[in-house]
C-alpha cells in the first residue's frame, strides 16, 4: 500500500517535500503563536528593507544635472550645514587646470654647443690629426683617427682627419651650429604639455617668470633644429657630402633643448593653487526652498541639491529606516486585523494566519518587484539626455502595480484583493519619486484588476485581465501627465501610452508566474486548479476507474448532485464536483468489499466478523486521506474524504456484533464509528447528503418523484437528527433548497423512459420472458431484488436501510436480500 502511494508521487513532489522539511525543521519546535509573530516581524523587516536599505542605499531622490529643468520642487527637510566635497573637488580641479605648465629656459645653449665642438676639434688637432691652418701638412697617420672624442667615433674622426680644413670652413660650421642651437628649442616629447599659454622660468633669473603664447608656433622642436643644422652644412660648397655628414654627426648631438617641461615646479604650483581653494560650504535652513519645479538647475542650485540628498542618504538614514519600519509594521497590523475579522475566504481552506501568510507573501513579492523596477527606471532615465526618455516617472508607468491585487482576486476574493491593492499602493508611495501621484496610479490600476475580470476558469483570464489593466494604466498615465501640467507633446504622450500598455503585459506575465507558486505553497484551489484535478488521466483517478469502476461511477454521480446543490446555495459548485471525484479513492485498497464493485452473488463480508467488516469499511477513509496527502492533493480536497462520512456509525455491523456478542462481552461503539470530523464547510455537508441520496436512489426499484422525495427527506432528517451538520454553516433554509435540488437532480437522472409498443416493463423494473416471448413480471412479496451487482433494489422506499446517521448500508444487507431472492427464484 505504501509503495503504491510512493509510486503515484512525482519526483518533483518528493524533492519538494524534502526541501520544505529541511527549511521548516527549526520552526517546528515553536508554538503556533510564536511562529506567527516571528513571521510577522520578519515580514515587516524585509518589506522595510526593500523600501529603504540603510546599509546598501540606492538613492531614490530625484537626480538633477546642470542646465536641465527641475521636474519637482525641493525643500530643505532640516537645518543643513554641508561641506560639498564634490563641488570643492571640482573647484580645486578647476584651479589646478588654470595653472599654466612651467618650462625652464637656459639661454647659453648655443655657445655651449659650439664650445663642446671646438673642444673636441682641438683635441684632434693636438694629436696632429687635423688643422685649421693651411700651412700645416696633412697627416694621415692611422693613429690620429682614434683621438676624435666627439660623436660618431672613429668613422667621423677618420673623415675629419683626412684633410686640413680652412678657417673659413670651420667658421662656417661653427656658425651653422650656433644658429641651429639658438632660440627656444624644446624636446619633441614635451609637446604634450603645451597649452595656449605656458609659463617660462629663466634659470639665470629664477625670480622672473614670463608667459609665452602659442609655444607650438613660436618655439622650435629639437628635430627641426637639427634638420636646420643639416641644411646649413649642405650650403657650405667646399664640403663634400661625406664631410658634411661627418660634421652633422659630430654637431647634431650637441644641439639640445633650451626649454624643458619642469614637472616638479608645475605640480608644486598646481598643488598650491588647489590648497588655496576654500571648501565649499552649503548652509540651508529648515523649510528653505532649494528649487521650484520648472526652474533651471544652476551650479549653485546643484550644490544645494547635493546637500539635501546627502543629508537624506547619510545623516538620517537609520532614522528614516526606523521610522519606516514602524509605519510598515503598523500597516501590517491593520492588514492582520482586517484579515482576522474578514472571516474564511471561499477558495482558501485555512485559518486567518494562513490567509495573512498569503497576503504577506504577495505584498513582499510585489514590493521587491516595484523596488527593482523603480531603480531600473531611474537608471534608464539617467542614460538618456533628451525628454521624455530622461524622465524616470514616464518609465515608471510600466511598473505592474496591479499584480498583487490581481493575484489576490484570483486566489481569494475581491474585498481582500482591493485591500491588498490599496496596501501595495501605500508601499508604492514610499518607493516612487512622486509618491502621491504613483500611489493614486497604483490604487486605480489595482481597482481595475479587481473589478475588471470574471471567474477564473481558464488561463486566458489572466491575459484578459492584463489587457484591461494595460488599457486602464495607459489612460491613467495620460491623466497624470495632465495633472503634473506637462505639455502634451506627441513623443511624451506616445511613450506614456506605451508604458501604460506595457504595464498590463507585465502584470499578466508576473501574475501567471506567481499564481501556480501561490497555489502550491498555500494549497489554494482556484477554478483552474480544480479543473486540472478533474483530469481522468491523473494516476489516482485512473487507478480508481480500473480497480473500482462502480465507485468511480458513483463518484461522478455524487459530483453531479453536489454541484447542482451548491449552485442553489451559493457554494463552490466546482469544488464540490471535484471533491466528489476523490471522496472515495480509499476504496481502491479493497474495492471488492464495497457493493458497487461486487459482481455476482458473493459478498466478502459474509465470511468476516462484524468488527473486521467495519474496520475494512472505515479504513477506506483513513487510507484515502493518506493517499491524498501523499499525492499532494490540496487540503480542501482531502477534507472531503473524512467529512463526507462525519462521525456516523456503521449501524448494521454494530447491531450485528451486539447480537452475536457473548454474555458479558463489551462491544465498543467507537470500533464501528467513522473517525470524522463532521463536515466543516458547506460543500462537505452537501457531499454527505449527496453521497447517501445517490446510493438510496439507485436502490429504488421505482424511482418515481414521490419515492425519491420520500427517501431524500428521510436521509436529510436522519443526518440532522444525528447532529452531523452542527459544525458547518448551513441554514435550515439552505437545507430546504439542497433537498429540492437533490430531488430535481435525481428525478432527472432516473426519469421514466419512453414506452415502446409490445413492451410494458413491470413496476419493479425486473422481468423475465415467457415461453412465447412476451415479458412476465416477477410476483411475490420479496422486499428487494438485485441487479447484476450485489446492490439491492427496493420497491418500497421505506424499506431502504437508512442508518440513524443517514447512511445506506447495503454492503452487508445485500447478501441477506439475495438469499431471499434466490430461494424465491428456485420455488418459481
C-alpha positions, 0 to 999 in steps of 0.5 A: 500500500505504501509503495503504491502511494510512493509510486503515484508521487512525482519526483518533483513532489518528493524533492519538494517535500524534502526541501520544505522539511529541511527549511521548516525543521527549526520552526517546528519546535515553536508554538503556533503563536510564536511562529506567527509573530516571528513571521510577522516581524520578519515580514515587516523587516524585509518589506522595510528593507526593500523600501529603504536599505540603510546599509546598501542605499540606492538613492531614490531622490530625484537626480538633477544635472546642470542646465536641465529643468527641475521636474519637482520642487525641493525643500530643505527637510532640516537645518543643513550645514554641508561641506560639498566635497564634490563641488570643492573637488571640482573647484580645486580641479578647476584651479589646478587646470588654470595653472599654466605648465612651467618650462625652464629656459637656459639661454647659453645653449648655443655657445655651449654647443659650439664650445663642446665642438671646438673642444673636441676639434682641438683635441684632434688637432693636438694629436696632429690629426687635423688643422685649421691652418693651411700651412700645416701638412696633412697627416694621415697617420692611422693613429690620429683617427682614434683621438676624435672624442666627439660623436660618431667615433672613429668613422667621423674622426677618420673623415675629419682627419683626412684633410686640413680644413680652412678657417673659413670652413670651420667658421662656417660650421661653427656658425651653422651650429650656433644658429641651429642651437639658438632660440627656444628649442624644446624636446619633441616629447614635451609637446604634450604639455603645451597649452595656449599659454605656458609659463617660462622660468629663466634659470639665470633669473629664477625670480622672473617668470614670463608667459609665452603664447602659442609655444607650438608656433613660436618655439622650435622642436629639437628635430627641426633644429637639427634638420636646420643644422643639416641644411646649413652644412649642405650650403657650405660648397667646399664640403663634400657630402661625406664631410658634411655628414661627418660634421652633422654627426659630430654637431647634431648631438650637441644641439639640445633643448633650451626649454624643458617641461619642469614637472616638479615646479608645475605640480608644486604650483598646481598643488598650491593653487588647489590648497588655496581653494576654500571648501565649499560650504552649503548652509540651508535652513529648515523649510528653505526652498532649494528649487521650484519645479520648472526652474533651471538647475544652476551650479549653485542650485546643484550644490544645494541639491547635493546637500539635501540628498546627502543629508537624506542618504547619510545623516538620517538614514537609520532614522528614516529606516526606523521610522519606516519600519514602524509605519510598515509594521503598523500597516501590517497590523491593520492588514492582520486585523482586517484579515482576522475579522474578514472571516474564511475566504471561499477558495482558501481552506485555512485559518486567518494566519494562513490567509495573512501568510498569503497576503504577506507573501504577495505584498513582499513579492510585489514590493521587491518587484516595484523596488527593482523596477523603480531603480531600473527606471531611474537608471534608464532615465539617467542614460538618456539626455533628451525628454521624455526618455530622461524622465524616470516617472514616464518609465515608471508607468510600466511598473505592474502595480496591479499584480498583487491585487490581481493575484489576490482576486484570483486566489481569494476574493475581491474585498481582500484583493482591493485591500491588498491593492490599496496596501501595495499602493501605500508601499508604492508611495514610499518607493516612487519619486512622486509618491502621491501621484504613483500611489493614486496610479497604483490604487486605480490600476489595482481597482481595475484588476479587481473589478475588471475580470470574471471567474477564473476558469481558464488561463486566458483570464489572466491575459484578459485581465492584463489587457484591461489593466494595460488599457486602464494604466495607459489612460491613467498615465495620460491623466497624470501627465495632465495633472503634473501640467506637462505639455502634451507633446506627441513623443511624451504622450506616445511613450506614456501610452506605451508604458501604460500598455506595457504595464498590463503585459507585465502584470499578466506575465508576473501574475501567471508566474506567481499564481501556480507558486501561490497555489502550491505553497498555500494549497489554494484551489482556484477554478483552474486548479480544480479543473486540472484535478478533474483530469481522468488521466491523473494516476489516482483517478485512473487507478480508481476507474480500473480497480473500482469502476462502480465507485468511480461511477458513483463518484461522478454521480455524487459530483453531479448532485453536489454541484447542482446543490451548491449552485442553489446555495451559493457554494463552490459548485466546482469544488464540490464536483471535484471533491466528489471525484476523490471522496472515495479513492480509499476504496481502491485498497479493497474495492471488492468489499464495497457493493458497487464493485461486487459482481455476482452473488458473493459478498466478502463480508459474509465470511468476516466478523462484524468488527473486521467488516467495519474496520475494512469499511472505515479504513477506506477513509483513513487510507484515502486521506493518506493517499491524498496527502501523499499525492499532494492533493490540496487540503480542501480536497482531502477534507472531503474524504473524512467529512463526507462520512462525519462521525456516523456509525456503521449501524448494521455491523454494530447491531450485528456484533451486539447480537452475536456478542457473548454474555458479558462481552463489551462491544465498543461503539467507537470500533464501528464509528467513522473517525470524522470530523463532521463536515466543516464547510458547506460543500462537505455537508452537501457531499454527505447528503449527496453521497447517501441520496445517490446510493438510496436512489439507485436502490429504488426499484421505482424511482418515481418523484414521490419515492425519491422525495420520500427517501431524500427527506428521510436521509436529510432528517436522519443526518440532522437528527444525528447532529452531523451538520452542527459544525458547518454553516448551513441554514435550515433554509439552505437545507430546504433548497439542497433537498429540492435540488437533490430531488430535481437532480435525481428525478432527472437522472432516473426519469421514466423512459419512453414506452415502446409498443409490445413492451410494458416493463413491470413496476419493479423494473425486473422481468423475465420472458415467457415461453412465447416471448412476451415479458412476465413480471416477477410476483411475490412479496420479496422486499428487494431484488438485485441487479447484476451487482450485489446492490439491492433494489427496493420497491418500497422506499421505506424499506431502504436501510437508512442508518440513524446517521443517514447512511445506506448500508447495503454492503452487508444487507445485500447478501441477506436480500439475495438469499431471499431472492434466490430461494424465491427464484428456485420455488418459481 
